[in-house]
Every structure is written in structure tokens, then in C-alpha cells.
Amino acid sequence: MMPGPLVPKPPFPPDILIPRSASGQRRRFAEAYSILEAGIGQRAFPGASFSVLAQNEIVALDGVGAFTYLPGAQRVTAATVYDLASVTKVLATTSMAMLLYQRGKLVLDQPLAEWFPAFVQDELPRGPRHQVTLRMLLAHASGLPGYVRLFEVCQDSECLFNACLRQPLEALPGARSEYSDLGFILLGRVLESIAGESIDRFCEREIFGPLGMKSTCYRPPANWASSVAPTQEDRTLRHRVIQGEVQDENCFVMGGVSGHTGLFANALDPIRYAHSVLNLNETSEPQLPDLPDLRLFTYETIELFTQRTELPPGSSRALGWDTPSAPSSSGRYFSRHSAGHLGYAGTSLWIDLERQVAIVLLTNRTWPNRESQAIREFRPAFHDAVMTAIGDHV
């Protein structure tokens, strides 16, 4: 069956209707606001937006700070769109894998070489590269390196993809957990081959559109730029302020669409997604008029993809997702039955499947450059303050 037409994104990121349950959020989440404001004061990030889902209610949705540190800079609101960076790995790539898996089209233990024989063309039969499976790519246990500056030698998507295929393994498949952008670039291409269409088209039709994620997309329209928080002043590759286009250079060379990064969204849209994953109470009245009670994934699929793979034993990685480990960016109070992901630009999504809580935090901590790592202090403190405020840490 031919893919259906895509519903075009609105000309500007849509306004957000604040739910009634969030009206007293500044009092309830005063400590969380204080932590974000302290982060801004210490230049961990110039601004942040966040959303909180608890027991089927959106109990917080807001923005603090500004786009940059300059006086008079545009203020951040709940509608501000951010570069999600590697949160793309779960909202797009892993979600696409989950849908294809439950439709019987994705075989987790299928070797990558069956899709791309060039991956093993220089290896003797039955060598280690033949052992790399799609499950290992999802679990970041393929043995591939984590990151390579392929944009320095490649000018287009095909060159970069082929360079990924040729990268030497740094460990035996399944022997080491190494968070790998390269693995997700290859995984994204496999999923596109299975689906017969690009990852951006598939996800818009099958995930973002049905869930009402109106601001979530690859390659935001050009006239969104003023509503997108900038990520950095690029003085090496593009020689301009990066705003409204993907920060990651490898993804930029790939045209802005990849399995490892590329998505943009406001703070509300990942909560729409989390609501679908939790699907806490199908009979309750949604807190937002356009927040659908829609389950994209079966319970069995969610359980499979969010449980630790033990590839290798002791790894915190699930299939595409990460899980809390001490110390965790999610703080101290998320249960072990939680799944989430971080984004390099300063974004995160954590979902507690046991306590029925989800927290989204979006920042541009890489502004004006990538040097500051101060968000590592403020992010877990923010999550702890939110969990304390909603009383779900007991």
C-alpha cells in the first residue's frame, strides 16, 4: 500500500493551551523553578521549558529564561521549540522499530549484514561483524564506535552512510556497551528499508500525526526559526548561529534526517507521546482537548523495549531506551521500571512506567558553545524536585 499524504505542519509552531491542572504549578513546583533559575544564573543554560505528566494529568507546563544570555533576548515559553538531539533516538527511531516489530516486520536478531552486505565485505566468513544484529544496534552493544566526525570527510548522506558501514568495530559484538550514534544511523537506514519510506515520513504519519504532536518534526519550516531556541554559534563548519536547523554536524550533512538525531519539538509534544505509552486511563477525560487517548504500542512491546537487555550484563541500556542507573540524570526517585533518554543539546524525556509519571526538560545548554557541562548538576536536581512535589518518590 502506498504511503498516505502527510498533513503539513502549521506555518508557525502552534500555541499551547495550558491545562487547568497546571494553573497552580508555580506554587507546587517552586523548588523545581528555583533550580532552573539557578541553572540560568550559573550559565548552565540560558532558558528551559518543561512539562510533567502525573496520573493522567498534565500538572506542569511552562518555560523560564531566554533564548540566549543577551539582555532583551526572546523569552522561553512552553511553546518554544528545541532541537531534541538524541531524544530523537526514542521518539522517532526506537518508536518506528517498536511499531515495525509488533507488526511482524522487524526481526530483532537479524544480522545487519543481511540488509547491508557491505558491512561485512572485507571480513572473513563468520567473523565478528557477521554477528552484529539489529538488537545489538538498539542496545548500543554492536561494538561500533560511539562518534566519528564523518562530516569532515563527507559532503552528503550516502557518503556518510557508507563511511558508517566501513567503520571498524572497537569491541566484539555484545561484549561492551558503547553509546553509538553510528549504530543508530545504520539502524535508521534498516528501518527505512523495511518500511519502504524515509524515517521522517513514517514517523509523521504513524506517530506524530496521530498523537497530535504538532510541533514535532525533522527540518522545521524556515518560518519557524524565530520560535526555535538557538543551539550554538558555529564557528567551524557552518559559520553562523544554528537556529531552526539541526546542530549535529553528521546529521546536517545527511540533510537533517537521521536515526540518531534531527527532531525538533516543544515541551508538550513528548508528553503527548508519554501519555500514549502510559495510557493510564482510557475512560478519563483528556486534560487537553487534542490529547488523544491513543495507544500506539501493545503492552508486550513496551515491556520488551524498556527492559534492560543485559547486553552486556550490567548495562543500563534497554532496546533504544535507557534506564535509571546510579547516579542517574533522572535523579533519585524514578523507579527501576522507568525508561528515558537524553539529548546532547540539553534535552531529556523520562517515563516512570510504575509510578505513571513523565517529565520532559528541554534546554539549549550548548549555547553559545558546547563547553559547559553544568547541566549534569541541575538536571537530576530538577527531576528530584518535581518528583518530590508530586509525591511519587515515596
N, C-alpha and C positions, 0 to 999 in steps of 0.2 A: 504494500500500500504506500502510495506517495505521501510524503510529509505534508501536513496541512499548512496553510499560510500562518505566518507569525502575526500576532497582534502587535502593532507598533507601540513603542514606548511613548509616553506623553512628551510634548515638546520641552517641558521642564519637569524636574522631579516633583511628584505630587505633594501637596500639603498633607500634613498628618493631623488626624483628629485625635486629640488626647482623650483617652477613655476616662469615664467618671471615676473609676477606682484609683486613678493616679493623681487625683486632684490634691490630696494632702501629702504628696510624696516628699516635698522639701522638709517637712517636719519629721516624717517617718524615716527618711534616709539621710538625715542631717550629717551623720558621720561619713557616709559614702560621698556626699557632696564635698565635705571638708577635705577628704583625701584627694579627690580630683583637683580641687582648688590648690591644695598644697603641691601637687604634681605640676600644675601650671606655674606656680610661683617658683619652683625649683627647675623649671625648663625641662621637665621630663617629656612634656608635650604641650603645644600651645592651646589645645582645646580637646574636648571629648564629648561624644554622645553615648547614651546607654539606654538600655531597655531591660525590663525584668518581667518575667512571667512566673507566677506562683499560683498553684492550684487553679489553673484555668482562667486566671485574671492577669491582665497587664497592669501591674501595680506601680511601675515606674517607666517613664519615657521622657527623656529630656536631653539637653545639651548645655555644656558650660564652656567658658573660654572663647577663643577666637581661632580663626584660620591660621594666623601667624602671630609672632610676638610684637609686631609693629603696632604703634599707637593708632587707633582707629580702624584696625583690621576687622573684617567681617566677623560677626558673632556666630558661633556654632549653635544650631538648634537641633531638635530631634529629626528634622527633615534633611540635615546636611548629609551629603553623600560622601563616602570614604572609599578609598582603594582598600579592598578587603585582603589583598595579598594572599597568603596561603590558606586563609579561611575558604578560598576557592576550592581547595582540595576536598573539603567535606560538602559544602553547599552545592557544588557542581559535579566534580569528578566522582567522588565516592557515592553521591546520590544517584548519578547515572549508572554506576556499577551496581548499586542495590536494586534499581529497577530492572536492569537487564538480567541480573541474577534471578530475581523472583519470577521473571518471565521465561526462564529456562534458556536464555541466550548466552549467558556468561558462565563459563566453567572455571572456577577459581584455580584449580590445579592444572590447568592447561599451560604448557610451556610457552613462553613469549616467542620462542623461535618458530612455533607453528604459525604465528601471524607474520613475523618478520624474520625470514631465514637469514638475512644479512647480519643479524645479531650474532650468529654462530659461524659465519662463513670462514673465518680464519682459525677455527678451533677444530681439534681432532674430534671424531665421533665420541659422544657420551662424555665430553668434557664438562667442566662446571657451568659454563654458560648455557648448556642444554638443560640444566636443572632449574633455571630461573623461571618461576611460574607467575601467573597473574596475582595469586595470593601473596607471594613474596613482594611484589611491587606495592600492593596495598598496605602490607605490613612494614614497609621500609626495611626489608631483610634480604634484598636481592644481591647485595654485595657491590652494587653500583656506588660511585662516589656521591656525596651529598650535593655538591655545587661545583660547577665549572664555568668559567667566564667565556662561554662559547660565542657570545656576541662579539668578542674581539676578533674572531676569525670567520664568522658567518654574517651574511647580509640578508638572508631570507629564511623562511620557515623550513624548507626542505633541507637546506644545508645544515641547519641546527639540529633537525631531527636525525639526519644521517650521522652527525657527529655524536649524538647520544647513543646511537646503535653501536658505534665503534669504541665507546669509552671502555677501558679495561676495568675489570672487577677489582675491587680493593679488598674483598673478603670472599670466602666461599659462600654460596647461596645458603641462607638460613642460619649462618653462623654468627652474624653480627647485626645489631640494629643500628642503622645509619640513615637518618632522615635524609631523603633523597629527592630533590627537585627533578633530577634526570629520570628517576624511576616513574614519576608521575607524568612527565612529558611523554614517555613511551606508553604508559597506561592510557593516557588520554587518546592517543592515536589508535590503540587497540579498540577502545570503546567506540570511537568514531567508525572504525571498520565494521564492528559488529552491528551498530545501529544504521549504518549507511548514510550518515549525515554528520555534520560538524557538532561539536560539543555545545556550542552556544545555541544553535537552533534546537537541538534536542532538549536542552535544559529549559529554554524559554517556553517551549510547547508543553513539556511534560512535568515541569516543576514550578518554575517561577510564575508562569501564567495562571495555572490552576490555583496556586496558593495566594494570588493577589499580590505578589512581590513586585510592585510597580516600579521600584527604583533599582532593582537588581538586574544587572546586565554586564556583558563584556562590551568594551568600546562604547562608552556613553556618548550620546549625541553631542556634537560640538557646542550647541547652545545650552548644555548643562554645565559647562565649565565653571561658571561663576558660582554654582551651587555645590561644587566639589572641593573638599579641602585639599590644598596642595600637599605633596609629599616631600619634595626637596628641591633645592636649587642644583640642578645637574650641571656640573662644570667640566665633565669629562667626555660624555658621549653625545648628548643632545644639545648641551649648552643653552639651556633655558629652564625656567621654572616648570616643574612637572605638575600639572593640574588638569584633571579630566582625562588623563592618559595613564596607562599602566606604568608604575615605577620600575618594576623588574626589567632589566635590560634584555635578558633572554626572551621573555615574553614579548617585549617590544619588537624585537627582530622577527618574532613569529606572527606579527600582525595584531598583537593584543589578545589573542585567543590561545589558551593552552590548558593542559590538565593540571599544571602546578600553580597557576595564578592567573589574574586577569579580571576577576569580578569586582564590581562596584555596587554599593548599596547604602541605604541609610540604616539607622539603628532598629527600625521597626521590622524590616523585612526578614532578618534572621530569626526574629521572634515568631513571625508567621510560620516559618519553617519548623522551629522547635515545637510550636503548638501542634503541628501535624504529626511530628514524631511522637510526642507525648499523647496527643488525642485523649485528653484526660476524661472528658465527659461529653459524649456525643449529643446529649439531650439538653445541655445547658445553652443559655443564650450567649452568643459571642459578645465579647467586650467591645469589639469594633464592628460596625455594620458590614464591612467587607473582609472580616476574618473568618474564612470558611472552616467548618468542621469537616476537614477532608483528610483522610488517611492515605498517604501515598504508598507506605510500606507496610507489609504484614508484620505482626509481632515477631514471627520467627526470623524475618530478615533483619529487623532492628537488633534482636538479640545476637544474631550471628556476627554482624558487623561491628557491634560495640563491645564485644567481649575481647579481652586480651588474647592474642594469638599464641603467645609463648614461642614466638619466632624471633630470636632465640629465647630460651627460658629466662624469665625475669624481665623481659621487655614490657614497657607500659603500652606499647602500640597494639591497637585493635586493627580492624580492616579499614584503613583510611583514617579512622578516628584515633585520637589519643585518649588516655585515661589518666586520672589523677595519680601522681606519684610524689613522694615526699622528697624535697619540697615541691609544691605544685603551683603553677601560675593561677590555678583556680582557688588557691587558699587552703584553709584547713577543714572546711565544713562540707564540701561536696562528698557524697558517698562514693564508695568504690564502684558502684553501678552508675557511673557517670561517663559521659563522652564529650569531647570538645576538641578545639584546635585553635592555634594562634596564627597570626599573620605578621610578617616581618615589619610592616609599616606601623604596627601598634594596635592591631585589632584582635578580637577573640570572641569565641562563642563556646559556652559551656552549658551542657544539659544534664541535669541530675534526673535519671530515669526512675530512681527510687523515691526521691522527695518531690518530684514533679515540679522542678524549678529550672528555669533557663535564664542566663544572664548574657547579654551582649554588651561589649565595651569596644568602642571604635575611637581611635586616636590617630594622629599623624605624628607619631613620636620621632619620625625621621626628618622632621623639619628643623632647621634648614639643611641639615646633613644627617648622616647615619651614625654619628659618633656616640650620642647619648644612649646609655643602656639603663637609665634611671627608672624606666617603666617597670623593670623587674621588681623593684621595691613597691611601687604603688599598685600594680595590678592585683597581686594576691591580697593586699590590704583592702582594696576596694571590694573584692569578692567577699572577704570575711565580713566587712561592714554591712553589705547587702544581706548576706545570709543571717547575720545577727538581727537585722531589722525585721526580717520576715519570720524569724523564729524557727527556722528549719534546720538549725545546726544542732539541736538537742538530740 
